[in-house]
Amino acid sequence: MSSLVGQPAVDFDLCDADGNARRLDDYQGSWLLMVFHRHLG
């Protein structure tokens, strides 16, 4: 398995906490911090 560190991310879209669709491409050229966590409910 090759390392993907430093490689561009694949464009994807997700819904934010308010249910609005957000695309990674919308933030091109800006700094963006993404935090992913698994819901343990």
Distance bins in CASP14 RR format, pairs under 12 A and 6 or more apart:
PFRMAT RR
TARGET T0000
AUTHOR 0000-0000-0000
RMODE 2
METHOD distances of the structure
MODEL  1
4 10 0 0 0 0 1 0 0 0 0 0 0
8 24 0 0 0 0 1 0 0 0 0 0 0
8 25 0 0 0 0 0 1 0 0 0 0 0
8 28 0 0 0 0 1 0 0 0 0 0 0
8 29 0 0 0 0 0 1 0 0 0 0 0
9 23 0 0 0 0 0 1 0 0 0 0 0
9 24 1 0 0 1 0 0 0 0 0 0 0
9 25 0 0 0 0 1 0 0 0 0 0 0
9 27 0 0 0 0 0 1 0 0 0 0 0
9 28 0 0 0 0 0 1 0 0 0 0 0
9 32 0 0 0 0 1 0 0 0 0 0 0
9 34 0 0 0 0 1 0 0 0 0 0 0
9 36 0 0 0 0 0 1 0 0 0 0 0
10 23 0 0 0 0 0 1 0 0 0 0 0
10 24 0 0 0 0 1 0 0 0 0 0 0
10 25 0 0 0 0 0 1 0 0 0 0 0
11 22 0 0 0 0 0 1 0 0 0 0 0
11 23 1 0 0 1 0 0 0 0 0 0 0
11 24 1 0 1 0 0 0 0 0 0 0 0
11 25 1 0 1 0 0 0 0 0 0 0 0
11 26 0 0 0 0 1 0 0 0 0 0 0
11 27 0 0 0 0 0 1 0 0 0 0 0
11 28 0 0 0 0 1 0 0 0 0 0 0
12 21 0 0 0 0 0 1 0 0 0 0 0
12 22 0 0 0 0 1 0 0 0 0 0 0
12 23 1 0 0 1 0 0 0 0 0 0 0
12 24 1 0 1 0 0 0 0 0 0 0 0
12 25 0 0 0 0 1 0 0 0 0 0 0
12 26 0 0 0 0 0 1 0 0 0 0 0
12 27 0 0 0 0 0 1 0 0 0 0 0
12 34 0 0 0 0 0 1 0 0 0 0 0
12 36 0 0 0 0 0 1 0 0 0 0 0
13 19 0 0 0 0 0 1 0 0 0 0 0
13 20 0 0 0 0 0 1 0 0 0 0 0
13 21 1 0 1 0 0 0 0 0 0 0 0
13 22 1 0 0 1 0 0 0 0 0 0 0
13 23 1 0 1 0 0 0 0 0 0 0 0
13 24 1 0 0 1 0 0 0 0 0 0 0
13 25 0 0 0 0 1 0 0 0 0 0 0
13 26 0 0 0 0 1 0 0 0 0 0 0
13 27 0 0 0 0 0 1 0 0 0 0 0
14 20 0 0 0 0 1 0 0 0 0 0 0
14 21 1 0 0 1 0 0 0 0 0 0 0
14 22 1 0 1 0 0 0 0 0 0 0 0
14 23 0 0 0 0 1 0 0 0 0 0 0
14 24 0 0 0 0 1 0 0 0 0 0 0
14 26 0 0 0 0 0 1 0 0 0 0 0
14 27 0 0 0 0 0 1 0 0 0 0 0
14 34 0 0 0 0 1 0 0 0 0 0 0
14 35 0 0 0 0 0 1 0 0 0 0 0
14 36 0 0 0 0 1 0 0 0 0 0 0
15 21 1 0 1 0 0 0 0 0 0 0 0
15 22 1 0 0 1 0 0 0 0 0 0 0
15 23 0 0 0 0 0 1 0 0 0 0 0
16 22 1 0 1 0 0 0 0 0 0 0 0
16 23 0 0 0 0 0 1 0 0 0 0 0
16 26 0 0 0 0 0 1 0 0 0 0 0
16 34 0 0 0 0 0 1 0 0 0 0 0
17 35 0 0 0 0 0 1 0 0 0 0 0
20 26 0 0 0 0 0 1 0 0 0 0 0
22 32 0 0 0 0 1 0 0 0 0 0 0
22 34 0 0 0 0 0 1 0 0 0 0 0
23 32 0 0 0 0 0 1 0 0 0 0 0
24 30 0 0 0 0 0 1 0 0 0 0 0
24 32 1 0 0 1 0 0 0 0 0 0 0
24 34 0 0 0 0 1 0 0 0 0 0 0
25 32 0 0 0 0 0 1 0 0 0 0 0
26 32 0 0 0 0 1 0 0 0 0 0 0
27 33 0 0 0 0 0 1 0 0 0 0 0
27 34 0 0 0 0 1 0 0 0 0 0 0
END
